[in-house]
Amino acid sequence: MNGKIGYFAALCLALALPLAANAADPGKIYFGFDAGQAHYAGLMDSVGAITALVPSAIATDTSDNDTYYRITGGYQFNPYWAVDIGWVDFGAGDIKGTVTGGTLDAKVKAHGTVVAVTGSYPITAYSNWTIFARLGAINAHKEIEITATGTGGTTSSTTAVNSWKTTYGIGAAWEFHPNWKLRFGFDQYLNIGDHGKTGEDNINVASIGIVYQF
């Protein structure tokens, strides 16, 4: 319920802020799509959460990279400030190992809703380029899916948590058309998950995206 309330409040904020913009400088509504690679830094903390759920589990291999995407809609107040709301998906990290008499396969997944403020600054030597930094919050959903196969057969379980966490990023954008931008970014999402239930990961993302502005 708290996650839904937070999402609704963030959505209302994102929709209401354009109404407060100066009528002489109406700004621009924009939509964007970014894709890249997500890295689950600190995936071993999730291994600790798994061993708490399956005491005989021993991790033997981890894969901490997967495909990332982000869909955003926002409002550019002026050349320097914008606010947006979006949806991000970090794919999954994989953990493989053994249990008593069998094997362990676990997936660590995360996604969420992001609200962020972005500050941009033009690169004077290259009139179509800007650099930017953004700061925001993510209502993150993280879950661990565990499948253990042993002498007694196969058992599965899922543990999930939702929590608001901090995110920040930096990047550069190239306006190759009055309505289109290509952007390159690096973002970090801090302490995604819960240490005791799913483990916590800093998820690092490198991405490239396209932005359409009205």
Secondary structure, DSSP 8 states (H G I E B T S, - for coil): -HHHHHHHHHHHHHHHGGGGS-TTS--EEEEEEEEEEEEEETTHHHHHHHHHHSTT-EEEEEE-EEEEEEEEEEEE-SSSEEEEEEEEEEEEEEEEEEETTEEEEEEEEEEEEEEEEEEEEE-TTSTTEEEEEEEEEEEEEEEEEEEEEETTEEEEEEEEEEEEEEEEEEEEEEEEETTEEEEEEEEEEEEEEETTTTEEEEEEEEEEEEEEE-
